[in-house]
Amino acid sequence: MNKTLILVVEDDRTVQNLMITTLKAHDYRYLTAMNGETAILEASSHNPDIILLDLGLPDMDGIEVIRKIRTWSNVPIIVISARSEDMDKVDALDAGADDYLTKPFSVEELLARLRVTERRLATGQGEQVNASTFVNGKLRIDYVAGCAYLEEQELHLTPIEYKLLCLLAKNVGKVLTHTFITQNIWGHSWENDVASLRVFMATLRRRLEKNSDSAQYIQTHVGVGYRMVKME
């Protein structure tokens, strides 16, 4: 099996060296770029499996790099940036980033994010035997029947709750912004839509996490959006 190829886009040599050392120690292959132009060239020439991207690049903003790459590739992009404001995260995720890690970060967290992304890639590339069914831990969605089950007990969901669950499931492991979700559910994104989304998400959570021992399927990213966690 080919080792995962990761493109590291980082102009701070110290941070770049830390990431490279970490990747080497865990058997990843890697490429590097110090600016946006080189990053786009490397991404188009070598087709990496994952991109680790800093936003503060010397020649262009990392958001622009994401937008350019998204015109021709769905390669997972994990932003690693010192920008910690919610709006910066929202802008990156709305532009097409898959995840956002704030500097300073721990090596363990970086490796965990990479593992989540690799699992999502493996699920997509392997394609489940029955593509009409989604399984994640004890959760199962039958897209053909339009039903969802937890521990083989049917969840009696409202149409909106079911649409939300399917949207999260089809992007498992990926942070979805409020804007992305509301546009997909309601066709637009107004301020009151976000308030409605919080209510629907709370009721959906209660159905999935019926007691304190239940697995947490939906993770909240405060001020940004939601992610369905990929269960082991």
N, C-alpha and C positions, 0 to 999 in steps of 0.2 A: 504494500500500500504506500502511495506517495506521501511524503511528509508535507504538511501544510506550508504553503508559501505565503509569507506575510511581508507587505510593503510598509516600512516604517517611515513616516513623513514627519520629520522633526528637525528644526534648525538649531536647537540647543544641543551642542555636542555631548554635554554631560548626561542629559536625559536620554539622548539617542544611544549612547554607550550602555546605559543601564538597561534599556529595552533590548538591545542586541545581546548583551550578556545573558539576560534572562531567557531570551528565545533560544540561544545556543545551548544553554544548560538543559532546556526541555525539548531538544531535538526538533526545533522548528527551522525551516529554511527562511531566509529573509533577504529583502532588498532594502536599500535606503534612498531617501531623497531629502534634500535640504531646503527645497522651495516648491511652490505649487506647480510651476511649469515642468520641472523634472518629475514630480509626482504623477502628473497626468501622462507624461511620456512613458514612465515606467509601468503605470497601470495598463496602458494600451498595448505596450510591447510584450509584457511578461504575464499578463492575466493572473495577478495574485489571487489567492483564496480569500484573504482578509486584508484590509488596510487599517493601520493605526495612524490617525491624522491629528496633527496639532493645528489649531486654528490661526495662531499668530505667526504666519509665514512672512518672509521678507519681501516677496514679490506680489502676493495676492492673499486675500483672506481665505481661510480654509473653507468657509461656506461656499465660496465660488468654486473651489476645487470639487466639493461634493456635487454641486449643480452640474458642472461640466462632465464629471464621471457618470452621473446618473442619466445623461443623454444617451449613453450606449452600454452601460453595464449596471447589473444589480449586485455587484460584489459587496459583501458586508463591510461597512465602514464604521469603525469605533473611534469616536473623537476622544482625544486626550488633551485637555486644555486647562489652563489656569483660570479661564473665565468661568466663574461659578454662579453667575446670576441666572435665574430661571429663564429669562428671555433669551439668553445666549444658547441655553440648552434647547429651548423650543425652536429657535431659528435653525439650529443644526439638524435637529430631528425632522423638522418640516422640509428642510432642503433635501433630505434623503438619507441622513445618517441612521445607523441601526442602534447605536448605543453611545453613551456619553460618560466619560470617566474624568473626574476633576483632579488636577494636580494640587498638591502632591498626592500621589497614589501609592498603594502598597503593591509589591510584586505579586503577592498572593491574589489580590483583587484583579489585577491585570490578567493573570493566568486563568482565574475563574471566568472572567468575561470571554476570554478566548475559547474556553471549553464549551460555554453555552453556545457561542456562535458556531463552533464546529459541530455540535450536536444538531443544531438547526440546519446546517448545511447537509449533514448526513441524512437527516430525515427527508429533506427536499430531493436530494440526489437519488436516494434509495427508492423513493416513492412507495408508499405503503401498498401492500398487495391489493387492498381494496381502497382506492382513492376516494370512494364515497363515504368512508368512515374515518374519523379522527379519534385517536386514543392518546390520552395523556394521563398517566397514573391510573386513578380509578374513574376518571372522566372519559366518557365516550359520546361522540356526536355522530349521529346517522344523518348525513346531509340529504339523502334521498327521501327518508321518511320525515325529515324536519323535526327530529326529536333528539334530546340530550339525556344522558343517563349518568348517574353517579352511583358507583357500586351496584350497577345493573338495576337501580331504581330510577324510574323516569322522573326527570325534573319537569315540573309543570311551569314552564316559562311563558311570559307574555311575548308577543311578537318582537318588541323592542329588545327585551332581555336576550332572546334567542339570536337576534341579529348581532348584538354586542358580543355574545359568547363566540359566535362563528368568526367574527372579525378578529377577535383576540386569538382564537385558535389558529386561524390561517396565517397569523404573524407571530406564532409562539416564540418566546424568547426576545422579541423585539419591543422596544418602547414605542407606543403609539401616542402621539400628542393629542390633546383635546381637540385641536382643529381638525386633524386627520380623522379622528373618530366621528365627530359631529357631522363632518361633510359626508362621510360614508353612510351614516345612519339616517340623517335628516336631509342631506343634500345641500346644506349650508352651515355656516358656523357663526351664530350670533351669541351674544353674551348670555342670554337666557337658555340657550342650548347647552352651554357648559354647566349651568346650574342643574338643568334636567339630567344631564349625563351623570353628575355626581349621585343623584337620587337613584337612577336606574342601576348604576354600578354598585351602590350600597345594597340594593335588594338582590341583585345577582350574586353578590358576595355571600349574603345570608343563606342563599340556597345552596351554594357550593361549600360553605364552611359552617355547617350546622352546629358545631360545638367547638370548644377550645382545642380539641385534639385533631380537628380536621386540617388537612393540608391547605396551605395558602396558595391557591391557584392564581390569584390576581394580586399583583404588586402595584402599589401606588407610588408614583414619582411626583411628589408634591410640586404643584405649580406647572407641571409638564404634561403628565398623562398617565397611562397605565400599561402594564406588561403582563402577559400570561407567562407564568413560570413553567419551564420545561421540567417535568418530574422525572426522577430516575426510574 
